[in-house]
């Protein structure tokens, strides 16, 4: 988003201020009246909550990118799981995932564990991170045996820090959509709408693709549930 914002500012000659955080934390800020114009959620569920609470304009809701879920291990690990089903092995002592209540990646991770009947085996092994970035840090530092993160975060870690050992089947979890919607309380509605359109433009999508994101399906304009 930082790269996209810089490109947008050059193309549109307009300033854009970004506010990053776990999706649940951002939603809480909007509820509390923070001066936010556009909400981009890493989960359909949290956007559903925003729509239900009438915090965003549902007519502007649209998917702007997709992602995948991957299983990662420390780059130096020698006796690591080779796939999600290997998580049941007693050699896996600690598995890091995002806190499901506030981190969408954690919600998706728990869906995968449930789908593969791994919930009981992982119950006492789970280490929860307050963000995907924290989960990635746990794995990079070797504090856990494995972690479940987005493919984009694994790419962000760079070579020599973590290894991707498996990609989750998309049928194991809800679609990983990044969804944008304009906040009802905004005083910058036209500008917010313009940036939403820009996010789906080829220029923005090219930058997102370089970071590992997949393009949104053409039918999601606007997205609705």
Steps between C-alpha positions, in 0.01 A plus 500: 500500500793732562620445145149547362452820700825647370404418142151642552640824638719535191216417262222697670705778668311431822626413848397171658551415866516130592408348834612139544384244753327166550159509333315464830696790648423722201131414525507598868655835407219569254242409764664748735475780247855519368525730194527221244372534144555154356506161671695213342438174682694175467178310563146491368382432857630826640359690205167328569522637854571849369203482265268366769603781735442749216857623530568472127302553183419148383442622144872580474617160624741336257775237502838655416735199533522133593757297693599142591576333833832321545680291761847630581790374711830658609747492211753309711254235623607143425214291643206711390153412370474463124129566481198596705417142597848464649398751767351207691851363551633515858814669362293815448494656846392856418292632210452875456177644358333838518257565783173396332291765673690789342725355228323363190800281415446335836136435412600338173772298677250363750265409214782298342576321826131417544464380141798266540388377845808651662330717762541253787864423424587871485294621796794518742758588237355820360684828548283799407639813340333841508569534127629293210825693528544374857433142389765544233744637761444196723594270212794713385650491851443126535272546802245263346527194278263632236256777422203565275512832316404661172713420197579870473643510851718198431631681192562810709726305736754454224745218438684335784239576769205268442405220263157438352433128529136489390220709352153451646234368266258789447212260573623470860413858593285796402624703202778738604366825363624848579189712496470878483202719591456871563435600860161667537637778723760611247519859384709391201254274319595587139872465577444167675294372207774607259762305695281187510480513120877547487556189712339287230687681223783323315760729655406411857443133419847477344655625825289262708595210274870566561431455871329166445134603496260349249260723304134518603245313291335724237151430638568680830408854405357575741541205733191390684397225737 
